Amino acid sequence: METHLIDILRSLLGLILGGTIGLGFGLIQAAAHRRHERLHEGGGLQSGWAVMPGSMRRVAYLLIVLALVQIISPALFAGGSQWWVSAGVAGGYGGLLFWQLRQRRVSTVPASAPRH
């Protein structure tokens, strides 16, 4: 019984930690997107190649953080728990993207249009 409880706690901790990492990555990406929009509106972009400056660096940082978590806490990556961490990252980042999409849809719906 104790091993089941430990497995459940490990999975839950992996899900929470992964969600925190995914949410943090999403917030950093959102801040970079807002900065990019301000530069675009202000005419600060010099070329069309600057679609999202620094995005590869941010992805590299995400991978480094995930590797550090795996090195620091190998218990979260034992016995199939790594899938809970991955699900947390996807859920945290995906949840933030979904929330942003809903905010955009609400802000673009005209006042006279019926909402479902």
Backbone as CSV, one residue per row, in Angstrom:
resi,resn,N_x,N_y,N_z,CA_x,CA_y,CA_z,C_x,C_y,C_z
1,MET,0.811,-1.194,0.000,0.000,0.000,0.000,0.855,1.259,0.000
2,GLU,1.974,1.201,0.743,2.841,2.376,0.816,3.462,2.700,-0.539
3,THR,3.808,1.670,-1.305,4.422,1.932,-2.616,3.423,2.591,-3.560
4,HIS,2.147,2.240,-3.457,1.133,2.884,-4.295,0.988,4.359,-3.924
5,LEU,1.025,4.643,-2.638,0.921,6.023,-2.185,2.128,6.835,-2.657
6,ILE,3.302,6.235,-2.582,4.514,6.924,-3.050,4.429,7.163,-4.552
7,ASP,3.939,6.177,-5.310,3.787,6.353,-6.762,2.788,7.458,-7.089
8,ILE,1.690,7.507,-6.344,0.693,8.552,-6.572,1.278,9.921,-6.251
9,LEU,1.979,10.028,-5.126,2.583,11.316,-4.756,3.650,11.741,-5.763
10,ARG,4.448,10.788,-6.242,5.479,11.089,-7.233,4.844,11.576,-8.537
11,SER,3.769,10.913,-8.951,3.079,11.322,-10.174,2.460,12.699,-10.016
12,LEU,1.843,12.949,-8.869,1.231,14.253,-8.619,2.288,15.353,-8.564
13,LEU,3.397,15.089,-7.907,4.476,16.070,-7.848,5.053,16.336,-9.240
14,GLY,5.209,15.274,-10.045,5.682,15.447,-11.421,4.721,16.283,-12.247
15,LEU,3.424,16.050,-12.066,2.413,16.817,-12.794,2.446,18.289,-12.385
16,ILE,2.562,18.546,-11.101,2.612,19.932,-10.606,3.886,20.620,-11.067
17,LEU,5.024,19.950,-10.948,6.295,20.544,-11.373,6.308,20.782,-12.875
18,GLY,5.837,19.819,-13.643,5.761,19.992,-15.093,4.819,21.120,-15.468
19,GLY,3.689,21.212,-14.785,2.751,22.306,-15.041,3.353,23.661,-14.741
20,THR,4.121,23.729,-13.679,4.790,24.988,-13.325,5.815,25.367,-14.390
21,ILE,6.564,24.388,-14.868,7.552,24.658,-15.918,6.855,25.091,-17.202
22,GLY,5.799,24.397,-17.587,5.064,24.748,-18.801,4.428,26.121,-18.705
23,LEU,3.835,26.433,-17.558,3.228,27.738,-17.361,4.284,28.841,-17.391
24,GLY,5.412,28.603,-16.741,6.496,29.594,-16.761,7.006,29.833,-18.171
25,PHE,7.181,28.757,-18.941,7.618,28.900,-20.325,6.590,29.674,-21.138
26,GLY,5.319,29.369,-20.919,4.258,30.077,-21.630,4.231,31.558,-21.290
27,LEU,4.431,31.898,-20.030,4.451,33.308,-19.635,5.630,34.046,-20.257
28,ILE,6.776,33.391,-20.321,7.946,34.002,-20.959,7.686,34.203,-22.445
29,GLN,7.094,33.216,-23.102,6.764,33.340,-24.523,5.744,34.451,-24.753
30,ALA,4.754,34.562,-23.876,3.737,35.613,-24.013,4.361,36.993,-23.852
31,ALA,5.276,37.131,-22.912,5.951,38.424,-22.730,6.780,38.773,-23.959
32,ALA,7.447,37.781,-24.529,8.228,38.023,-25.743,7.314,38.393,-26.911
33,HIS,6.148,37.766,-26.973,5.196,38.084,-28.048,4.678,39.512,-27.910
34,ARG,4.374,39.930,-26.684,3.928,41.325,-26.472,5.019,42.311,-26.864
35,ARG,6.256,42.008,-26.511,7.374,42.881,-26.878,7.521,42.941,-28.388
36,HIS,7.384,41.796,-29.050,7.481,41.743,-30.507,6.370,42.582,-31.153
37,GLU,5.153,42.509,-30.613,4.051,43.308,-31.156,4.318,44.799,-30.983
38,ARG,4.856,45.183,-29.834,5.180,46.610,-29.622,6.239,47.074,-30.616
39,LEU,7.259,46.252,-30.840,8.287,46.615,-31.812,7.703,46.699,-33.220
40,HIS,6.815,45.794,-33.542,6.201,45.793,-34.870,5.330,47.032,-35.074
41,GLU,4.548,47.380,-34.073,3.688,48.563,-34.168,4.499,49.846,-34.210
42,GLY,5.615,49.879,-33.512,6.446,51.075,-33.461,7.437,51.172,-34.605
43,GLY,7.445,50.175,-35.485,8.375,50.190,-36.609,9.793,49.831,-36.225
44,GLY,9.960,49.140,-35.104,11.291,48.792,-34.621,11.885,47.549,-35.245
45,LEU,11.113,46.819,-36.038,11.646,45.613,-36.667,12.346,45.997,-37.961
46,GLN,13.572,45.540,-38.100,14.378,45.923,-39.254,14.162,45.007,-40.450
47,SER,13.797,43.735,-40.211,13.624,42.819,-41.328,12.490,41.848,-41.030
48,GLY,12.026,41.178,-42.068,10.981,40.184,-41.910,11.455,38.903,-41.271
49,TRP,12.768,38.733,-41.160,13.318,37.523,-40.556,13.163,37.535,-39.040
50,ALA,12.903,38.675,-38.493,12.778,38.786,-37.033,11.356,38.440,-36.596
51,VAL,10.902,37.255,-36.978,9.538,36.855,-36.686,9.316,36.792,-35.182
52,MET,10.132,36.080,-34.474,10.039,35.999,-33.021,11.447,35.873,-32.475
53,PRO,12.142,36.996,-32.330,13.541,36.953,-31.909,13.718,36.247,-30.567
54,GLY,14.698,35.378,-30.526,15.048,34.704,-29.282,14.226,33.472,-28.971
55,SER,13.324,33.071,-29.857,12.472,31.928,-29.530,13.274,30.639,-29.413
56,MET,14.271,30.466,-30.257,15.096,29.253,-30.153,15.882,29.241,-28.845
57,ARG,16.316,30.388,-28.409,17.035,30.478,-27.136,16.100,30.120,-25.975
58,ARG,14.854,30.591,-26.038,13.902,30.258,-24.974,13.592,28.763,-24.961
59,VAL,13.478,28.147,-26.107,13.251,26.700,-26.174,14.460,25.961,-25.615
60,ALA,15.646,26.442,-25.922,16.862,25.827,-25.366,16.867,25.938,-23.842
61,TYR,16.444,27.085,-23.306,16.359,27.237,-21.856,15.345,26.272,-21.263
62,LEU,14.224,26.075,-21.951,13.224,25.116,-21.474,13.823,23.718,-21.400
63,LEU,14.550,23.317,-22.420,15.171,21.991,-22.417,16.222,21.867,-21.321
64,ILE,16.958,22.942,-21.072,17.954,22.929,-19.997,17.271,22.773,-18.646
65,VAL,16.169,23.497,-18.440,15.436,23.378,-17.171,14.917,21.961,-16.986
66,LEU,14.367,21.378,-18.050,13.880,20.000,-17.943,15.007,19.020,-17.644
67,ALA,16.167,19.242,-18.256,17.320,18.375,-17.973,17.787,18.551,-16.529
68,LEU,17.803,19.788,-16.033,18.205,20.023,-14.643,17.243,19.368,-13.662
69,VAL,15.949,19.448,-13.959,14.974,18.796,-13.085,15.209,17.293,-13.080
70,GLN,15.541,16.742,-14.223,15.793,15.303,-14.300,17.051,14.921,-13.531
71,ILE,18.065,15.771,-13.554,19.311,15.495,-12.829,19.128,15.702,-11.331
72,ILE,18.440,16.785,-10.949,18.267,17.115,-9.532,17.316,16.147,-8.844
73,SER,16.260,15.769,-9.532,15.260,14.897,-8.916,14.979,13.691,-9.802
74,PRO,15.885,12.729,-9.823,15.675,11.564,-10.682,14.470,10.716,-10.264
75,ALA,13.997,10.873,-9.031,12.844,10.091,-8.581,11.593,10.432,-9.385
76,LEU,11.516,11.667,-9.898,10.361,12.054,-10.707,10.372,11.388,-12.076
77,PHE,11.492,10.808,-12.446,11.617,10.214,-13.773,11.820,8.704,-13.688
78,ALA,11.383,8.116,-12.586,11.506,6.669,-12.413,10.130,6.028,-12.510
79,GLY,10.101,4.839,-13.058,8.863,4.072,-13.089,7.741,4.684,-13.898
80,GLY,8.042,5.368,-14.961,7.004,5.928,-15.815,6.496,7.291,-15.377
81,SER,7.063,7.862,-14.342,6.607,9.168,-13.870,6.986,10.297,-14.806
82,GLN,7.937,10.059,-15.704,8.348,11.115,-16.620,7.183,11.551,-17.508
83,TRP,6.230,10.666,-17.729,5.075,11.034,-18.555,4.182,12.023,-17.831
84,TRP,4.164,11.956,-16.504,3.386,12.931,-15.740,4.036,14.308,-15.805
85,VAL,5.362,14.346,-15.784,6.065,15.623,-15.935,5.784,16.194,-17.321
86,SER,5.867,15.348,-18.340,5.589,15.801,-19.705,4.151,16.276,-19.846
87,ALA,3.218,15.548,-19.242,1.814,15.963,-19.291,1.622,17.296,-18.578
88,GLY,2.344,17.504,-17.501,2.261,18.780,-16.790,2.783,19.933,-17.629
89,VAL,3.910,19.712,-18.317,4.465,20.762,-19.187,3.470,21.086,-20.290
90,ALA,2.942,20.054,-20.931,1.966,20.284,-22.008,0.700,20.938,-21.473
91,GLY,0.252,20.497,-20.305,-0.955,21.080,-19.718,-0.763,22.520,-19.285
92,GLY,0.379,22.821,-18.679,0.642,24.194,-18.247,0.740,25.161,-19.413
93,TYR,1.495,24.775,-20.425,1.666,25.631,-21.595,0.380,25.684,-22.419
94,GLY,-0.243,24.527,-22.617,-1.486,24.479,-23.383,-2.618,25.212,-22.682
95,GLY,-2.679,25.100,-21.368,-3.705,25.823,-20.614,-3.557,27.325,-20.752
96,LEU,-2.333,27.800,-20.703,-2.095,29.229,-20.883,-2.477,29.671,-22.290
97,LEU,-2.127,28.892,-23.301,-2.498,29.236,-24.675,-4.014,29.244,-24.840
98,PHE,-4.707,28.276,-24.240,-6.159,28.229,-24.311,-6.770,29.451,-23.640
99,TRP,-6.259,29.839,-22.473,-6.758,31.019,-21.764,-6.556,32.276,-22.608
100,GLN,-5.391,32.410,-23.247,-5.136,33.567,-24.101,-6.077,33.587,-25.301
101,LEU,-6.355,32.433,-25.881,-7.288,32.353,-26.998,-8.683,32.787,-26.569
102,ARG,-9.115,32.333,-25.420,-10.440,32.744,-24.924,-10.494,34.238,-24.668
103,GLN,-9.417,34.805,-24.130,-9.384,36.247,-23.885,-9.475,37.021,-25.194
104,ARG,-8.768,36.555,-26.220,-8.823,37.213,-27.527,-10.208,37.122,-28.137
105,ARG,-10.831,35.960,-28.023,-12.171,35.790,-28.587,-13.172,36.677,-27.884
106,VAL,-13.078,36.802,-26.581,-13.996,37.649,-25.817,-13.799,39.116,-26.186
107,SER,-12.537,39.508,-26.369,-12.273,40.919,-26.674,-12.621,41.283,-28.108
108,THR,-12.733,40.310,-29.022,-13.051,40.620,-30.402,-14.524,40.437,-30.747
109,VAL,-15.332,39.886,-29.824,-16.751,39.710,-30.078,-17.439,41.059,-29.922
110,PRO,-18.167,41.520,-30.959,-18.888,42.797,-30.835,-19.961,42.703,-29.758
111,ALA,-20.313,43.846,-29.189,-21.279,43.875,-28.100,-22.655,43.397,-28.542
112,SER,-23.031,43.617,-29.794,-24.348,43.243,-30.278,-24.442,41.776,-30.673
113,ALA,-23.298,41.107,-30.876,-23.313,39.705,-31.295,-23.619,38.808,-30.094
114,PRO,-24.486,37.804,-30.308,-24.783,36.892,-29.190,-23.585,35.982,-28.913
115,ARG,-23.332,35.744,-27.633,-22.259,34.841,-27.229,-22.855,33.504,-26.856
116,HIS,-22.157,32.455,-27.187,-22.646,31.107,-26.856,-21.928,30.583,-25.667
